[in-house]
Amino acid sequence: MTQHNSILIVEDEERLAGLLADYLRAAGYDVHSMADGRPVVEWVRAKNPALILLDLMLPGRDGLEICREIRSFSQVPVIMTTARVEEIDRLLGLEIGADDYVCKPYSPREVVARVKAVLRRSTADTAPKAGLLTLDASSLRVRAAEREIELTAVEFALLQTLCAAPGRIFSRDRLMDRIYDDHRIVSDRTIDSHVKKLRRKLTDLVPEGELIHSVYGVGYRFEHRDGETSD
């Protein structure tokens, strides 16, 4: 059972971890801190926190490896924190299932704001909105209210992947891996083309709001926003 007010900070800089913990407690969260990467996964299995603030560079085990293993059994929101600002690190952090990232140096107030936003998105806001669609894998049909559309197998797999984690950003590479079981080589434009066609069909199903949003330079996410359009 998720501890809805519990935040796990995994950070080996003791002063920074303490500062973040103070700010998060002041915002009303219960906080637990860890400075070594090795015990994190088992602690998460046992305690099931509401969110994890996970540093990239840790003694014992790095944050990317930890996040990858956590994603094998849990969808707990993860915010990566890192001083390594190269684009490849940012993309990799999101590709393995992180919900957001914050680059050091950062303001503790900004981190608290990010925590609140991710928790809102992953619980109260996004769950019912993702539920507005009913997906039928046997017929490749999608329903909303009294409307229904039929998708291709690739479009259905794409939508199913995005809907499974509302608000999470999926890179194009990750989407390719999910929708092509044979791991064929396809270009980014192929994914973009599938998304464009899927969006067009979803507009007929849910005309009042965009469902699939572009994240510039990264990929796509599923989120219902009334009256908003995407590129």
Phi, psi and omega in degrees: 000131182291135173273100195295344181245013187259127178243131174258122175258122176246101189206125183272353174275103189302317182295318180294317179299319179295321179295315178298319180298319179299315181294319181290322176295321177297333178275000174101011181263151168273132189235137171234137182242144175225141183251354182236140184283340189295319183272002189297311187300313181294325177296317179296319177302319185280322189258335178050066181291168179283332183198151178238128168263111193240116177287148180287312184260111183227151171289145177090313183196134185278160187296325180296317179296319178297313181298318180300317181289320178301320181294344178286345181221354184213147175255022178305134179300137180233126172251118179278139173239135186203149172266354179269103191262006179300144185302324182298323179292320179298312182295318180297320179300320179285324184295327181275002173117008175290147182271336181195169174218152177229130181266136175280148356285147182224164175273131176303327177297321178297318180297316178300318178297319179295318179301311180299318182294316180294319179294320176299314184294324186274347182237275191297318188276312194275330185300311179293328181290322175297329182285357179289344177256142172244119183257130179244101185293332183291332181244357183059035179250151179232133181239148172213122184056238182261005182260158178210141176228160176247136182246162169286168180299320180291317179297320180294316179297322178296311180295319180299320179296313182293319181293334184293339181220074182304134179088342180280139179274128175249126175290162178298320179299318181293321178295321177301315180297324184284325188260347176242100183295333182274004177055037178295160179272116176229158183271165175302325181295331177296314177298315180301322179293318177297318180297318180300316180292319179296317178301319181298319179290320180293333177297325176291330183276317181230078186290343186276355181193149177285143181250324182249123187245140176278139172245107191307126177079358184238298183170228186222157173217156177260124178196132182270121176229114183301130171074006183256145178242158179239166177290000000 
